[in-house]
């Protein structure tokens, strides 16, 4: 069993920044592929960014150039730095352990972008 605990969400004005954190339990975090997803009411959860054990990252088109995913294996933590936030980024953001199986989800953290 792997527990994922997210933090860092909140209310921010358009153009502002937030950094989300997701800390995982367990001792082999360094081999995990991790991802950040988001979901708004009535829509499916969508991938925002992912990062493999070697550090290679992948981004949704909506996140490219604004968001950066990174990891600190010594702290069992994956981050999502979000800059130039837009109202359409408002969602609940979830951390996910993608690989190896089994997969796990965090509880989610709300991000609201509004003036």
KEKE-637021 format. One record per residue (C-alpha): residue in one letter; residue number from 1; y, x, z. Coordinates in pm, 1 decimal. Example, Ala and Ser with C-alpha at 12.3 -4.5 7.8 and 13.67 -1.06 7.14 Angstrom:
2
A, 1, -450.0, 1230.0, 780.0
S, 2, -106.0, 1367.0, 714.0
***
This chain:
115
X, 1, 0.0, 0.0, 0.0
X, 2, 342.7, 131.8, -99.4
X, 3, 657.6, -16.9, 48.9
X, 4, 983.0, 1.3, -143.2
X, 5, 1312.1, -54.0, 36.8
X, 6, 1629.8, -96.4, -168.9
X, 7, 1985.5, -58.8, -49.1
X, 8, 2335.0, -17.0, -188.2
X, 9, 2408.4, -353.7, -341.6
X, 10, 2726.7, -544.3, -279.1
X, 11, 3042.7, -689.7, -424.3
X, 12, 3246.1, -473.3, -659.9
X, 13, 3534.0, -534.9, -896.4
X, 14, 3492.4, -498.3, -1271.7
X, 15, 3516.2, -132.9, -1367.3
X, 16, 3390.7, -23.4, -1028.5
X, 17, 3080.2, 170.3, -930.0
X, 18, 2779.8, 128.6, -704.9
X, 19, 2480.7, 344.4, -626.2
X, 20, 2152.1, 175.9, -549.6
X, 21, 1879.7, 353.3, -355.9
X, 22, 1508.4, 280.0, -330.4
X, 23, 1297.2, 463.8, -77.6
X, 24, 920.0, 455.1, -103.8
X, 25, 655.0, 503.1, 159.5
X, 26, 367.0, 737.0, 91.6
X, 27, 322.7, 1106.1, 38.0
X, 28, 278.3, 1133.8, -338.7
X, 29, 608.4, 986.5, -456.0
X, 30, 658.8, 1279.2, -690.9
X, 31, 389.5, 1153.5, -929.0
X, 32, 521.1, 796.6, -945.0
X, 33, 697.3, 652.3, -1244.8
X, 34, 973.7, 433.1, -1103.8
X, 35, 1200.9, 170.2, -1247.1
X, 36, 1500.4, -47.1, -1175.6
X, 37, 1495.2, -405.6, -1295.8
X, 38, 1734.6, -694.7, -1259.3
X, 39, 1713.6, -1070.2, -1263.0
X, 40, 1961.7, -1354.8, -1283.6
X, 41, 1881.8, -1720.1, -1212.8
X, 42, 1685.8, -1882.5, -1490.8
X, 43, 1613.9, -1556.7, -1669.0
X, 44, 1321.8, -1318.9, -1674.9
X, 45, 1336.3, -995.8, -1485.9
X, 46, 1442.4, -717.6, -1722.0
X, 47, 1410.6, -342.2, -1718.9
X, 48, 1735.9, -156.5, -1660.8
X, 49, 1612.3, 201.6, -1637.9
X, 50, 1297.0, 396.5, -1563.9
X, 51, 1210.7, 753.9, -1476.6
X, 52, 879.8, 936.1, -1495.0
X, 53, 751.1, 1203.1, -1260.9
X, 54, 893.8, 1482.4, -1473.4
X, 55, 1239.9, 1329.1, -1463.5
X, 56, 1265.6, 1189.5, -1815.9
X, 57, 1463.2, 865.9, -1807.8
X, 58, 1472.2, 558.4, -2026.4
X, 59, 1749.2, 298.8, -2038.0
X, 60, 1804.4, -51.4, -2161.8
X, 61, 2076.4, -71.7, -2424.9
X, 62, 2298.3, -254.2, -2176.2
X, 63, 2276.0, 39.6, -1934.8
X, 64, 2318.0, 332.1, -2172.2
X, 65, 2631.7, 532.5, -2108.2
X, 66, 2711.3, 351.0, -1783.1
X, 67, 2405.7, 377.2, -1558.8
X, 68, 2211.3, 684.7, -1450.6
X, 69, 1869.9, 682.3, -1288.5
X, 70, 1765.8, 983.4, -1084.3
X, 71, 1515.4, 1077.6, -818.7
X, 72, 1490.5, 1297.8, -512.9
X, 73, 1122.4, 1362.2, -450.7
X, 74, 1191.7, 1532.2, -118.9
X, 75, 1340.4, 1204.9, 5.9
X, 76, 1094.0, 972.2, -172.0
X, 77, 1396.7, 803.6, -324.8
X, 78, 1505.8, 685.4, -665.6
X, 79, 1870.1, 606.8, -737.5
X, 80, 2063.0, 399.7, -985.6
X, 81, 2422.3, 507.6, -1028.9
X, 82, 2613.6, 226.1, -1194.7
X, 83, 2959.8, 291.8, -1334.7
X, 84, 3206.9, 75.3, -1523.7
X, 85, 3038.6, -235.8, -1393.0
X, 86, 3089.0, -562.4, -1576.5
X, 87, 3056.7, -923.4, -1458.1
X, 88, 2741.6, -955.2, -1670.0
X, 89, 2579.2, -686.3, -1453.4
X, 90, 2572.1, -936.8, -1168.2
X, 91, 2208.3, -982.2, -1067.4
X, 92, 1947.3, -907.1, -807.8
X, 93, 1827.4, -553.0, -868.7
X, 94, 1467.9, -462.3, -795.4
X, 95, 1294.3, -130.3, -760.2
X, 96, 942.1, -102.5, -899.2
X, 97, 665.0, 151.0, -875.2
X, 98, 540.7, 138.3, -1231.0
X, 99, 266.3, 401.2, -1240.7
X, 100, 7.6, 485.6, -1127.8
X, 101, -142.7, 145.6, -1057.4
X, 102, -118.8, -64.4, -851.8
X, 103, 241.3, -161.1, -913.0
X, 104, 476.4, -263.5, -636.0
X, 105, 816.5, -431.0, -612.8
X, 106, 1093.3, -395.6, -361.3
X, 107, 1260.3, -695.6, -204.7
X, 108, 1570.8, -673.5, -422.0
X, 109, 1938.1, -611.1, -357.8
X, 110, 2223.3, -829.5, -481.1
X, 111, 2491.4, -680.3, -702.2
X, 112, 2793.8, -897.3, -770.3
X, 113, 3068.4, -785.8, -1006.8
X, 114, 3373.1, -1004.9, -969.4
X, 115, 3746.3, -984.5, -925.3
***
